[in-house]
Amino acid sequence: MFVAIISCLMRRWGISVAPMVISFVLGRSIESSMRQALIISGGKTGYFFSSPIGNVFYILSMVILLMPFIRGTLAKRSGAMQMLKEYDEVE
């Protein structure tokens, strides 16, 4: 019932419901895998950053998460540059 209410509110606000569904489906398995990795490493979180392949995935994840902010900043810059060009053309 609670999930249905949250889902309706998310749709009303224009937020996609798919990420919430994915988190419910994959959440437990990701949590148990992370717990196993921490047990194997003796509780050291540096273990997650010791593999070069893992580091590539961490960097890609960060880029994907920050992409909306990067696009927004670039759009503002290009808009400001366009305004400056238009201002120079008027003079």
PDB file of N, CA, C and O in Angstrom:
ATOM      1  N   MET A   1       0.821  -1.187   0.000  1.00  0.00           N
ATOM      2  CA  MET A   1       0.000   0.000   0.000  1.00  0.00           C
ATOM      3  C   MET A   1       0.872   1.260   0.000  1.00  0.00           C
ATOM      4  O   MET A   1       0.626   2.204  -0.751  1.00  0.00           O
ATOM      5  N   PHE A   2       1.884   1.250   0.852  1.00  0.00           N
ATOM      6  CA  PHE A   2       2.788   2.396   0.961  1.00  0.00           C
ATOM      7  C   PHE A   2       3.510   2.642  -0.355  1.00  0.00           C
ATOM      8  O   PHE A   2       3.650   3.787  -0.787  1.00  0.00           O
ATOM      9  N   VAL A   3       3.967   1.573  -0.991  1.00  0.00           N
ATOM     10  CA  VAL A   3       4.679   1.700  -2.266  1.00  0.00           C
ATOM     11  C   VAL A   3       3.750   2.252  -3.334  1.00  0.00           C
ATOM     12  O   VAL A   3       4.185   3.043  -4.171  1.00  0.00           O
ATOM     13  N   ALA A   4       2.494   1.860  -3.328  1.00  0.00           N
ATOM     14  CA  ALA A   4       1.533   2.358  -4.307  1.00  0.00           C
ATOM     15  C   ALA A   4       1.310   3.856  -4.136  1.00  0.00           C
ATOM     16  O   ALA A   4       1.211   4.589  -5.120  1.00  0.00           O
ATOM     17  N   ILE A   5       1.233   4.307  -2.898  1.00  0.00           N
ATOM     18  CA  ILE A   5       1.057   5.739  -2.637  1.00  0.00           C
ATOM     19  C   ILE A   5       2.275   6.518  -3.106  1.00  0.00           C
ATOM     20  O   ILE A   5       2.143   7.554  -3.757  1.00  0.00           O
ATOM     21  N   ILE A   6       3.462   6.018  -2.775  1.00  0.00           N
ATOM     22  CA  ILE A   6       4.699   6.679  -3.211  1.00  0.00           C
ATOM     23  C   ILE A   6       4.766   6.698  -4.730  1.00  0.00           C
ATOM     24  O   ILE A   6       5.165   7.702  -5.322  1.00  0.00           O
ATOM     25  N   SER A   7       4.381   5.607  -5.361  1.00  0.00           N
ATOM     26  CA  SER A   7       4.400   5.524  -6.822  1.00  0.00           C
ATOM     27  C   SER A   7       3.453   6.555  -7.442  1.00  0.00           C
ATOM     28  O   SER A   7       3.812   7.218  -8.415  1.00  0.00           O
ATOM     29  N   CYS A   8       2.259   6.691  -6.892  1.00  0.00           N
ATOM     30  CA  CYS A   8       1.306   7.684  -7.413  1.00  0.00           C
ATOM     31  C   CYS A   8       1.850   9.100  -7.243  1.00  0.00           C
ATOM     32  O   CYS A   8       1.722   9.927  -8.147  1.00  0.00           O
ATOM     33  N   LEU A   9       2.453   9.381  -6.093  1.00  0.00           N
ATOM     34  CA  LEU A   9       3.031  10.703  -5.876  1.00  0.00           C
ATOM     35  C   LEU A   9       4.188  10.979  -6.834  1.00  0.00           C
ATOM     36  O   LEU A   9       4.336  12.091  -7.342  1.00  0.00           O
ATOM     37  N   MET A  10       4.999   9.957  -7.072  1.00  0.00           N
ATOM     38  CA  MET A  10       6.119  10.137  -7.996  1.00  0.00           C
ATOM     39  C   MET A  10       5.610  10.427  -9.396  1.00  0.00           C
ATOM     40  O   MET A  10       6.168  11.278 -10.089  1.00  0.00           O
ATOM     41  N   ARG A  11       4.569   9.743  -9.823  1.00  0.00           N
ATOM     42  CA  ARG A  11       4.000  10.000 -11.159  1.00  0.00           C
ATOM     43  C   ARG A  11       3.409  11.400 -11.245  1.00  0.00           C
ATOM     44  O   ARG A  11       3.534  12.078 -12.265  1.00  0.00           O
ATOM     45  N   ARG A  12       2.766  11.824 -10.164  1.00  0.00           N
ATOM     46  CA  ARG A  12       2.174  13.163 -10.152  1.00  0.00           C
ATOM     47  C   ARG A  12       3.259  14.239 -10.267  1.00  0.00           C
ATOM     48  O   ARG A  12       3.053  15.255 -10.930  1.00  0.00           O
ATOM     49  N   TRP A  13       4.398  14.023  -9.634  1.00  0.00           N
ATOM     50  CA  TRP A  13       5.493  14.993  -9.651  1.00  0.00           C
ATOM     51  C   TRP A  13       6.385  14.850 -10.875  1.00  0.00           C
ATOM     52  O   TRP A  13       7.327  15.621 -11.055  1.00  0.00           O
ATOM     53  N   GLY A  14       6.088  13.856 -11.724  1.00  0.00           N
ATOM     54  CA  GLY A  14       6.867  13.679 -12.947  1.00  0.00           C
ATOM     55  C   GLY A  14       8.174  12.941 -12.742  1.00  0.00           C
ATOM     56  O   GLY A  14       9.090  13.075 -13.553  1.00  0.00           O
ATOM     57  N   ILE A  15       8.281  12.162 -11.670  1.00  0.00           N
ATOM     58  CA  ILE A  15       9.492  11.395 -11.379  1.00  0.00           C
ATOM     59  C   ILE A  15       9.279   9.968 -11.879  1.00  0.00           C
ATOM     60  O   ILE A  15       8.217   9.384 -11.662  1.00  0.00           O
ATOM     61  N   SER A  16      10.278   9.412 -12.541  1.00  0.00           N
ATOM     62  CA  SER A  16      10.172   8.064 -13.073  1.00  0.00           C
ATOM     63  C   SER A  16      10.098   7.033 -11.941  1.00  0.00           C
ATOM     64  O   SER A  16      10.820   7.132 -10.949  1.00  0.00           O
ATOM     65  N   VAL A  17       9.232   6.065 -12.104  1.00  0.00           N
ATOM     66  CA  VAL A  17       9.038   5.027 -11.092  1.00  0.00           C
ATOM     67  C   VAL A  17      10.038   3.881 -11.276  1.00  0.00           C
ATOM     68  O   VAL A  17      10.284   3.123 -10.338  1.00  0.00           O
ATOM     69  N   ALA A  18      10.612   3.749 -12.462  1.00  0.00           N
ATOM     70  CA  ALA A  18      11.503   2.628 -12.765  1.00  0.00           C
ATOM     71  C   ALA A  18      12.695   2.518 -11.815  1.00  0.00           C
ATOM     72  O   ALA A  18      12.998   1.404 -11.388  1.00  0.00           O
ATOM     73  N   PRO A  19      13.396   3.606 -11.453  1.00  0.00           N
ATOM     74  CA  PRO A  19      14.510   3.451 -10.518  1.00  0.00           C
ATOM     75  C   PRO A  19      14.089   2.898  -9.163  1.00  0.00           C
ATOM     76  O   PRO A  19      14.839   2.151  -8.534  1.00  0.00           O
ATOM     77  N   MET A  20      12.893   3.263  -8.712  1.00  0.00           N
ATOM     78  CA  MET A  20      12.413   2.741  -7.433  1.00  0.00           C
ATOM     79  C   MET A  20      12.164   1.237  -7.529  1.00  0.00           C
ATOM     80  O   MET A  20      12.499   0.492  -6.608  1.00  0.00           O
ATOM     81  N   VAL A  21      11.583   0.791  -8.630  1.00  0.00           N
ATOM     82  CA  VAL A  21      11.322  -0.639  -8.819  1.00  0.00           C
ATOM     83  C   VAL A  21      12.637  -1.411  -8.885  1.00  0.00           C
ATOM     84  O   VAL A  21      12.770  -2.477  -8.283  1.00  0.00           O
ATOM     85  N   ILE A  22      13.602  -0.870  -9.615  1.00  0.00           N
ATOM     86  CA  ILE A  22      14.914  -1.525  -9.718  1.00  0.00           C
ATOM     87  C   ILE A  22      15.580  -1.616  -8.348  1.00  0.00           C
ATOM     88  O   ILE A  22      16.198  -2.628  -8.020  1.00  0.00           O
ATOM     89  N   SER A  23      15.453  -0.556  -7.548  1.00  0.00           N
ATOM     90  CA  SER A  23      16.082  -0.589  -6.220  1.00  0.00           C
ATOM     91  C   SER A  23      15.435  -1.646  -5.327  1.00  0.00           C
ATOM     92  O   SER A  23      16.123  -2.297  -4.541  1.00  0.00           O
ATOM     93  N   PHE A  24      14.120  -1.820  -5.442  1.00  0.00           N
ATOM     94  CA  PHE A  24      13.464  -2.856  -4.648  1.00  0.00           C
ATOM     95  C   PHE A  24      13.869  -4.255  -5.103  1.00  0.00           C
ATOM     96  O   PHE A  24      14.003  -5.161  -4.281  1.00  0.00           O
ATOM     97  N   VAL A  25      14.063  -4.431  -6.397  1.00  0.00           N
ATOM     98  CA  VAL A  25      14.411  -5.753  -6.918  1.00  0.00           C
ATOM     99  C   VAL A  25      15.856  -6.098  -6.607  1.00  0.00           C
ATOM    100  O   VAL A  25      16.146  -7.213  -6.171  1.00  0.00           O
ATOM    101  N   LEU A  26      16.767  -5.156  -6.826  1.00  0.00           N
ATOM    102  CA  LEU A  26      18.199  -5.449  -6.679  1.00  0.00           C
ATOM    103  C   LEU A  26      18.776  -5.095  -5.313  1.00  0.00           C
ATOM    104  O   LEU A  26      19.901  -5.487  -5.001  1.00  0.00           O
ATOM    105  N   GLY A  27      18.037  -4.371  -4.505  1.00  0.00           N
ATOM    106  CA  GLY A  27      18.561  -3.887  -3.235  1.00  0.00           C
ATOM    107  C   GLY A  27      19.107  -4.969  -2.312  1.00  0.00           C
ATOM    108  O   GLY A  27      20.214  -4.841  -1.789  1.00  0.00           O
ATOM    109  N   ARG A  28      18.344  -6.019  -2.114  1.00  0.00           N
ATOM    110  CA  ARG A  28      18.768  -7.082  -1.186  1.00  0.00           C
ATOM    111  C   ARG A  28      20.008  -7.809  -1.678  1.00  0.00           C
ATOM    112  O   ARG A  28      20.919  -8.077  -0.895  1.00  0.00           O
ATOM    113  N   SER A  29      20.057  -8.129  -2.963  1.00  0.00           N
ATOM    114  CA  SER A  29      21.217  -8.867  -3.468  1.00  0.00           C
ATOM    115  C   SER A  29      22.476  -7.998  -3.431  1.00  0.00           C
ATOM    116  O   SER A  29      23.562  -8.496  -3.136  1.00  0.00           O
ATOM    117  N   ILE A  30      22.337  -6.721  -3.726  1.00  0.00           N
ATOM    118  CA  ILE A  30      23.505  -5.827  -3.654  1.00  0.00           C
ATOM    119  C   ILE A  30      23.979  -5.695  -2.213  1.00  0.00           C
ATOM    120  O   ILE A  30      25.181  -5.691  -1.948  1.00  0.00           O
ATOM    121  N   GLU A  31      23.037  -5.588  -1.286  1.00  0.00           N
ATOM    122  CA  GLU A  31      23.402  -5.453   0.117  1.00  0.00           C
ATOM    123  C   GLU A  31      24.101  -6.710   0.636  1.00  0.00           C
ATOM    124  O   GLU A  31      25.091  -6.613   1.361  1.00  0.00           O
ATOM    125  N   SER A  32      23.597  -7.877   0.273  1.00  0.00           N
ATOM    126  CA  SER A  32      24.236  -9.112   0.748  1.00  0.00           C
ATOM    127  C   SER A  32      25.610  -9.304   0.108  1.00  0.00           C
ATOM    128  O   SER A  32      26.533  -9.792   0.761  1.00  0.00           O
ATOM    129  N   SER A  33      25.755  -8.924  -1.167  1.00  0.00           N
ATOM    130  CA  SER A  33      27.066  -9.029  -1.809  1.00  0.00           C
ATOM    131  C   SER A  33      28.072  -8.083  -1.174  1.00  0.00           C
ATOM    132  O   SER A  33      29.237  -8.439  -0.998  1.00  0.00           O
ATOM    133  N   MET A  34      27.632  -6.891  -0.833  1.00  0.00           N
ATOM    134  CA  MET A  34      28.538  -5.944  -0.175  1.00  0.00           C
ATOM    135  C   MET A  34      28.923  -6.434   1.217  1.00  0.00           C
ATOM    136  O   MET A  34      30.068  -6.283   1.642  1.00  0.00           O
ATOM    137  N   ARG A  35      27.968  -7.014   1.916  1.00  0.00           N
ATOM    138  CA  ARG A  35      28.261  -7.559   3.240  1.00  0.00           C
ATOM    139  C   ARG A  35      29.285  -8.695   3.142  1.00  0.00           C
ATOM    140  O   ARG A  35      30.196  -8.779   3.966  1.00  0.00           O
ATOM    141  N   GLN A  36      29.138  -9.573   2.133  1.00  0.00           N
ATOM    142  CA  GLN A  36      30.100 -10.655   1.936  1.00  0.00           C
ATOM    143  C   GLN A  36      31.494 -10.111   1.629  1.00  0.00           C
ATOM    144  O   GLN A  36      32.491 -10.609   2.152  1.00  0.00           O
ATOM    145  N   ALA A  37      31.557  -9.089   0.781  1.00  0.00           N
ATOM    146  CA  ALA A  37      32.853  -8.504   0.435  1.00  0.00           C
ATOM    147  C   ALA A  37      33.511  -7.876   1.657  1.00  0.00           C
ATOM    148  O   ALA A  37      34.728  -7.971   1.821  1.00  0.00           O
ATOM    149  N   LEU A  38      32.726  -7.237   2.510  1.00  0.00           N
ATOM    150  CA  LEU A  38      33.293  -6.645   3.727  1.00  0.00           C
ATOM    151  C   LEU A  38      33.770  -7.717   4.698  1.00  0.00           C
ATOM    152  O   LEU A  38      34.774  -7.527   5.384  1.00  0.00           O
ATOM    153  N   ILE A  39      33.063  -8.834   4.763  1.00  0.00           N
ATOM    154  CA  ILE A  39      33.499  -9.931   5.627  1.00  0.00           C
ATOM    155  C   ILE A  39      34.805 -10.519   5.103  1.00  0.00           C
ATOM    156  O   ILE A  39      35.717 -10.789   5.884  1.00  0.00           O
ATOM    157  N   ILE A  40      34.904 -10.718   3.789  1.00  0.00           N
ATOM    158  CA  ILE A  40      36.123 -11.271   3.188  1.00  0.00           C
ATOM    159  C   ILE A  40      37.303 -10.341   3.406  1.00  0.00           C
ATOM    160  O   ILE A  40      38.413 -10.801   3.674  1.00  0.00           O
ATOM    161  N   SER A  41      37.074  -9.023   3.292  1.00  0.00           N
ATOM    162  CA  SER A  41      38.176  -8.064   3.416  1.00  0.00           C
ATOM    163  C   SER A  41      38.494  -7.712   4.857  1.00  0.00           C
ATOM    164  O   SER A  41      39.426  -6.951   5.115  1.00  0.00           O
ATOM    165  N   GLY A  42      37.750  -8.241   5.782  1.00  0.00           N
ATOM    166  CA  GLY A  42      37.996  -7.931   7.182  1.00  0.00           C
ATOM    167  C   GLY A  42      37.493  -6.548   7.566  1.00  0.00           C
ATOM    168  O   GLY A  42      38.002  -5.949   8.514  1.00  0.00           O
ATOM    169  N   GLY A  43      36.514  -6.035   6.854  1.00  0.00           N
ATOM    170  CA  GLY A  43      35.930  -4.741   7.165  1.00  0.00           C
ATOM    171  C   GLY A  43      36.656  -3.558   6.552  1.00  0.00           C
ATOM    172  O   GLY A  43      36.331  -2.409   6.853  1.00  0.00           O
ATOM    173  N   LYS A  44      37.631  -3.822   5.696  1.00  0.00           N
ATOM    174  CA  LYS A  44      38.392  -2.736   5.081  1.00  0.00           C
ATOM    175  C   LYS A  44      37.681  -2.281   3.804  1.00  0.00           C
ATOM    176  O   LYS A  44      37.509  -3.074   2.877  1.00  0.00           O
ATOM    177  N   THR A  45      37.271  -1.020   3.748  1.00  0.00           N
ATOM    178  CA  THR A  45      36.576  -0.512   2.573  1.00  0.00           C
ATOM    179  C   THR A  45      37.542  -0.232   1.427  1.00  0.00           C
ATOM    180  O   THR A  45      37.103  -0.118   0.282  1.00  0.00           O
ATOM    181  N   GLY A  46      38.815  -0.120   1.689  1.00  0.00           N
ATOM    182  CA  GLY A  46      39.805   0.084   0.630  1.00  0.00           C
ATOM    183  C   GLY A  46      39.874  -1.095  -0.325  1.00  0.00           C
ATOM    184  O   GLY A  46      40.382  -0.973  -1.440  1.00  0.00           O
ATOM    185  N   TYR A  47      39.365  -2.224   0.110  1.00  0.00           N
ATOM    186  CA  TYR A  47      39.324  -3.435  -0.707  1.00  0.00           C
ATOM    187  C   TYR A  47      38.522  -3.206  -1.983  1.00  0.00           C
ATOM    188  O   TYR A  47      38.818  -3.797  -3.022  1.00  0.00           O
ATOM    189  N   PHE A  48      37.505  -2.348  -1.905  1.00  0.00           N
ATOM    190  CA  PHE A  48      36.659  -2.076  -3.071  1.00  0.00           C
ATOM    191  C   PHE A  48      37.404  -1.292  -4.148  1.00  0.00           C
ATOM    192  O   PHE A  48      37.029  -1.341  -5.320  1.00  0.00           O
ATOM    193  N   PHE A  49      38.455  -0.569  -3.760  1.00  0.00           N
ATOM    194  CA  PHE A  49      39.179   0.283  -4.701  1.00  0.00           C
ATOM    195  C   PHE A  49      40.525  -0.299  -5.108  1.00  0.00           C
ATOM    196  O   PHE A  49      41.356   0.422  -5.662  1.00  0.00           O
ATOM    197  N   SER A  50      40.762  -1.567  -4.854  1.00  0.00           N
ATOM    198  CA  SER A  50      42.056  -2.169  -5.153  1.00  0.00           C
ATOM    199  C   SER A  50      42.149  -2.732  -6.574  1.00  0.00           C
ATOM    200  O   SER A  50      43.245  -3.043  -7.040  1.00  0.00           O
ATOM    201  N   SER A  51      41.039  -2.865  -7.254  1.00  0.00           N
ATOM    202  CA  SER A  51      41.026  -3.432  -8.599  1.00  0.00           C
ATOM    203  C   SER A  51      40.918  -2.325  -9.648  1.00  0.00           C
ATOM    204  O   SER A  51      40.057  -1.453  -9.533  1.00  0.00           O
ATOM    205  N   PRO A  52      41.780  -2.348 -10.671  1.00  0.00           N
ATOM    206  CA  PRO A  52      41.686  -1.325 -11.727  1.00  0.00           C
ATOM    207  C   PRO A  52      40.356  -1.373 -12.483  1.00  0.00           C
ATOM    208  O   PRO A  52      39.820  -0.331 -12.862  1.00  0.00           O
ATOM    209  N   ILE A  53      39.829  -2.565 -12.702  1.00  0.00           N
ATOM    210  CA  ILE A  53      38.546  -2.688 -13.400  1.00  0.00           C
ATOM    211  C   ILE A  53      37.435  -2.091 -12.540  1.00  0.00           C
ATOM    212  O   ILE A  53      36.556  -1.394 -13.047  1.00  0.00           O
ATOM    213  N   GLY A  54      37.480  -2.363 -11.253  1.00  0.00           N
ATOM    214  CA  GLY A  54      36.499  -1.775 -10.346  1.00  0.00           C
ATOM    215  C   GLY A  54      36.581  -0.257 -10.335  1.00  0.00           C
ATOM    216  O   GLY A  54      35.557   0.425 -10.301  1.00  0.00           O
ATOM    217  N   ASN A  55      37.807   0.276 -10.365  1.00  0.00           N
ATOM    218  CA  ASN A  55      37.970   1.728 -10.379  1.00  0.00           C
ATOM    219  C   ASN A  55      37.389   2.354 -11.639  1.00  0.00           C
ATOM    220  O   ASN A  55      36.828   3.448 -11.588  1.00  0.00           O
ATOM    221  N   VAL A  56      37.519   1.667 -12.765  1.00  0.00           N
ATOM    222  CA  VAL A  56      36.913   2.174 -14.004  1.00  0.00           C
ATOM    223  C   VAL A  56      35.394   2.244 -13.851  1.00  0.00           C
ATOM    224  O   VAL A  56      34.771   3.217 -14.276  1.00  0.00           O
ATOM    225  N   PHE A  57      34.805   1.231 -13.253  1.00  0.00           N
ATOM    226  CA  PHE A  57      33.359   1.245 -13.044  1.00  0.00           C
ATOM    227  C   PHE A  57      32.940   2.331 -12.060  1.00  0.00           C
ATOM    228  O   PHE A  57      31.889   2.946 -12.237  1.00  0.00           O
ATOM    229  N   TYR A  58      33.743   2.578 -11.025  1.00  0.00           N
ATOM    230  CA  TYR A  58      33.435   3.655 -10.084  1.00  0.00           C
ATOM    231  C   TYR A  58      33.462   5.002 -10.792  1.00  0.00           C
ATOM    232  O   TYR A  58      32.580   5.833 -10.578  1.00  0.00           O
ATOM    233  N   ILE A  59      34.458   5.221 -11.626  1.00  0.00           N
ATOM    234  CA  ILE A  59      34.565   6.486 -12.353  1.00  0.00           C
ATOM    235  C   ILE A  59      33.391   6.645 -13.317  1.00  0.00           C
ATOM    236  O   ILE A  59      32.794   7.718 -13.402  1.00  0.00           O
ATOM    237  N   LEU A  60      33.062   5.572 -14.045  1.00  0.00           N
ATOM    238  CA  LEU A  60      31.919   5.635 -14.960  1.00  0.00           C
ATOM    239  C   LEU A  60      30.614   5.914 -14.206  1.00  0.00           C
ATOM    240  O   LEU A  60      29.766   6.668 -14.683  1.00  0.00           O
ATOM    241  N   SER A  61      30.462   5.314 -13.052  1.00  0.00           N
ATOM    242  CA  SER A  61      29.262   5.554 -12.244  1.00  0.00           C
ATOM    243  C   SER A  61      29.178   7.007 -11.809  1.00  0.00           C
ATOM    244  O   SER A  61      28.107   7.612 -11.856  1.00  0.00           O
ATOM    245  N   MET A  62      30.296   7.564 -11.390  1.00  0.00           N
ATOM    246  CA  MET A  62      30.302   8.966 -10.964  1.00  0.00           C
ATOM    247  C   MET A  62      29.990   9.895 -12.136  1.00  0.00           C
ATOM    248  O   MET A  62      29.257  10.871 -11.975  1.00  0.00           O
ATOM    249  N   VAL A  63      30.539   9.601 -13.302  1.00  0.00           N
ATOM    250  CA  VAL A  63      30.268  10.431 -14.483  1.00  0.00           C
ATOM    251  C   VAL A  63      28.782  10.369 -14.834  1.00  0.00           C
ATOM    252  O   VAL A  63      28.172  11.391 -15.149  1.00  0.00           O
ATOM    253  N   ILE A  64      28.206   9.176 -14.781  1.00  0.00           N
ATOM    254  CA  ILE A  64      26.787   9.022 -15.098  1.00  0.00           C
ATOM    255  C   ILE A  64      25.923   9.764 -14.078  1.00  0.00           C
ATOM    256  O   ILE A  64      24.936  10.401 -14.446  1.00  0.00           O
ATOM    257  N   LEU A  65      26.292   9.683 -12.797  1.00  0.00           N
ATOM    258  CA  LEU A  65      25.520  10.370 -11.766  1.00  0.00           C
ATOM    259  C   LEU A  65      25.636  11.885 -11.870  1.00  0.00           C
ATOM    260  O   LEU A  65      24.680  12.603 -11.575  1.00  0.00           O
ATOM    261  N   LEU A  66      26.792  12.373 -12.286  1.00  0.00           N
ATOM    262  CA  LEU A  66      27.012  13.820 -12.368  1.00  0.00           C
ATOM    263  C   LEU A  66      26.633  14.411 -13.722  1.00  0.00           C
ATOM    264  O   LEU A  66      26.668  15.631 -13.884  1.00  0.00           O
ATOM    265  N   MET A  67      26.278  13.596 -14.679  1.00  0.00           N
ATOM    266  CA  MET A  67      25.988  14.076 -16.025  1.00  0.00           C
ATOM    267  C   MET A  67      24.879  15.140 -16.079  1.00  0.00           C
ATOM    268  O   MET A  67      25.035  16.109 -16.822  1.00  0.00           O
ATOM    269  N   PRO A  68      23.780  15.014 -15.340  1.00  0.00           N
ATOM    270  CA  PRO A  68      22.774  16.089 -15.391  1.00  0.00           C
ATOM    271  C   PRO A  68      23.333  17.440 -14.940  1.00  0.00           C
ATOM    272  O   PRO A  68      22.987  18.475 -15.510  1.00  0.00           O
ATOM    273  N   PHE A  69      24.187  17.434 -13.927  1.00  0.00           N
ATOM    274  CA  PHE A  69      24.778  18.686 -13.454  1.00  0.00           C
ATOM    275  C   PHE A  69      25.769  19.246 -14.471  1.00  0.00           C
ATOM    276  O   PHE A  69      25.843  20.458 -14.678  1.00  0.00           O
ATOM    277  N   ILE A  70      26.526  18.353 -15.100  1.00  0.00           N
ATOM    278  CA  ILE A  70      27.491  18.778 -16.110  1.00  0.00           C
ATOM    279  C   ILE A  70      26.757  19.375 -17.307  1.00  0.00           C
ATOM    280  O   ILE A  70      27.158  20.418 -17.823  1.00  0.00           O
ATOM    281  N   ARG A  71      25.689  18.722 -17.747  1.00  0.00           N
ATOM    282  CA  ARG A  71      24.903  19.231 -18.876  1.00  0.00           C
ATOM    283  C   ARG A  71      24.286  20.580 -18.551  1.00  0.00           C
ATOM    284  O   ARG A  71      24.272  21.481 -19.390  1.00  0.00           O
ATOM    285  N   GLY A  72      23.776  20.719 -17.336  1.00  0.00           N
ATOM    286  CA  GLY A  72      23.182  21.991 -16.931  1.00  0.00           C
ATOM    287  C   GLY A  72      24.196  23.119 -16.939  1.00  0.00           C
ATOM    288  O   GLY A  72      23.908  24.225 -17.398  1.00  0.00           O
ATOM    289  N   THR A  73      25.383  22.834 -16.430  1.00  0.00           N
ATOM    290  CA  THR A  73      26.435  23.839 -16.413  1.00  0.00           C
ATOM    291  C   THR A  73      26.859  24.209 -17.822  1.00  0.00           C
ATOM    292  O   THR A  73      27.041  25.388 -18.128  1.00  0.00           O
ATOM    293  N   LEU A  74      27.018  23.214 -18.679  1.00  0.00           N
ATOM    294  CA  LEU A  74      27.401  23.498 -20.064  1.00  0.00           C
ATOM    295  C   LEU A  74      26.313  24.269 -20.799  1.00  0.00           C
ATOM    296  O   LEU A  74      26.612  25.144 -21.613  1.00  0.00           O
ATOM    297  N   ALA A  75      25.052  23.949 -20.517  1.00  0.00           N
ATOM    298  CA  ALA A  75      23.953  24.671 -21.165  1.00  0.00           C
ATOM    299  C   ALA A  75      23.925  26.127 -20.715  1.00  0.00           C
ATOM    300  O   ALA A  75      23.686  27.024 -21.523  1.00  0.00           O
ATOM    301  N   LYS A  76      24.168  26.364 -19.427  1.00  0.00           N
ATOM    302  CA  LYS A  76      24.203  27.740 -18.935  1.00  0.00           C
ATOM    303  C   LYS A  76      25.354  28.507 -19.570  1.00  0.00           C
ATOM    304  O   LYS A  76      25.206  29.667 -19.953  1.00  0.00           O
ATOM    305  N   ARG A  77      26.504  27.843 -19.675  1.00  0.00           N
ATOM    306  CA  ARG A  77      27.662  28.494 -20.290  1.00  0.00           C
ATOM    307  C   ARG A  77      27.402  28.810 -21.752  1.00  0.00           C
ATOM    308  O   ARG A  77      27.701  29.911 -22.214  1.00  0.00           O
ATOM    309  N   SER A  78      26.848  27.854 -22.482  1.00  0.00           N
ATOM    310  CA  SER A  78      26.597  28.101 -23.902  1.00  0.00           C
ATOM    311  C   SER A  78      25.530  29.173 -24.074  1.00  0.00           C
ATOM    312  O   SER A  78      25.599  29.965 -25.013  1.00  0.00           O
ATOM    313  N   GLY A  79      24.548  29.211 -23.184  1.00  0.00           N
ATOM    314  CA  GLY A  79      23.541  30.263 -23.228  1.00  0.00           C
ATOM    315  C   GLY A  79      24.148  31.627 -22.956  1.00  0.00           C
ATOM    316  O   GLY A  79      23.801  32.613 -23.606  1.00  0.00           O
ATOM    317  N   ALA A  80      25.063  31.679 -21.982  1.00  0.00           N
ATOM    318  CA  ALA A  80      25.736  32.940 -21.671  1.00  0.00           C
ATOM    319  C   ALA A  80      26.627  33.364 -22.827  1.00  0.00           C
ATOM    320  O   ALA A  80      26.687  34.546 -23.164  1.00  0.00           O
ATOM    321  N   MET A  81      27.320  32.407 -23.438  1.00  0.00           N
ATOM    322  CA  MET A  81      28.180  32.733 -24.572  1.00  0.00           C
ATOM    323  C   MET A  81      27.341  33.234 -25.747  1.00  0.00           C
ATOM    324  O   MET A  81      27.745  34.158 -26.454  1.00  0.00           O
ATOM    325  N   GLN A  82      26.169  32.620 -25.953  1.00  0.00           N
ATOM    326  CA  GLN A  82      25.286  33.044 -27.035  1.00  0.00           C
ATOM    327  C   GLN A  82      24.810  34.465 -26.793  1.00  0.00           C
ATOM    328  O   GLN A  82      24.735  35.261 -27.730  1.00  0.00           O
ATOM    329  N   MET A  83      24.485  34.795 -25.546  1.00  0.00           N
ATOM    330  CA  MET A  83      24.053  36.144 -25.219  1.00  0.00           C
ATOM    331  C   MET A  83      25.170  37.152 -25.464  1.00  0.00           C
ATOM    332  O   MET A  83      24.917  38.250 -25.960  1.00  0.00           O
ATOM    333  N   LEU A  84      26.416  36.782 -25.115  1.00  0.00           N
ATOM    334  CA  LEU A  84      27.544  37.681 -25.352  1.00  0.00           C
ATOM    335  C   LEU A  84      27.768  37.898 -26.845  1.00  0.00           C
ATOM    336  O   LEU A  84      28.070  39.012 -27.273  1.00  0.00           O
ATOM    337  N   LYS A  85      27.621  36.842 -27.636  1.00  0.00           N
ATOM    338  CA  LYS A  85      27.787  36.972 -29.092  1.00  0.00           C
ATOM    339  C   LYS A  85      26.713  37.883 -29.677  1.00  0.00           C
ATOM    340  O   LYS A  85      26.997  38.732 -30.523  1.00  0.00           O
ATOM    341  N   GLU A  86      25.478  37.699 -29.219  1.00  0.00           N
ATOM    342  CA  GLU A  86      24.390  38.539 -29.697  1.00  0.00           C
ATOM    343  C   GLU A  86      24.606  40.003 -29.296  1.00  0.00           C
ATOM    344  O   GLU A  86      24.305  40.911 -30.071  1.00  0.00           O
ATOM    345  N   TYR A  87      25.115  40.223 -28.117  1.00  0.00           N
ATOM    346  CA  TYR A  87      25.389  41.582 -27.637  1.00  0.00           C
ATOM    347  C   TYR A  87      26.489  42.231 -28.470  1.00  0.00           C
ATOM    348  O   TYR A  87      26.408  43.416 -28.792  1.00  0.00           O
ATOM    349  N   ASP A  88      27.517  41.460 -28.818  1.00  0.00           N
ATOM    350  CA  ASP A  88      28.606  41.980 -29.644  1.00  0.00           C
ATOM    351  C   ASP A  88      28.117  42.317 -31.050  1.00  0.00           C
ATOM    352  O   ASP A  88      28.588  43.280 -31.656  1.00  0.00           O
ATOM    353  N   GLU A  89      27.174  41.528 -31.572  1.00  0.00           N
ATOM    354  CA  GLU A  89      26.652  41.776 -32.905  1.00  0.00           C
ATOM    355  C   GLU A  89      25.800  43.032 -32.959  1.00  0.00           C
ATOM    356  O   GLU A  89      25.750  43.700 -33.991  1.00  0.00           O
ATOM    357  N   VAL A  90      25.132  43.363 -31.865  1.00  0.00           N
ATOM    358  CA  VAL A  90      24.275  44.543 -31.814  1.00  0.00           C
ATOM    359  C   VAL A  90      25.122  45.807 -31.882  1.00  0.00           C
ATOM    360  O   VAL A  90      24.752  46.773 -32.549  1.00  0.00           O
ATOM    361  N   GLU A  91      26.260  45.801 -31.189  1.00  0.00           N
ATOM    362  CA  GLU A  91      27.126  46.969 -31.170  1.00  0.00           C
ATOM    363  C   GLU A  91      27.787  47.099 -32.479  1.00  0.00           C
ATOM    364  O   GLU A  91      28.570  48.026 -32.687  1.00  0.00           O
TER     365      GLU A  91
END
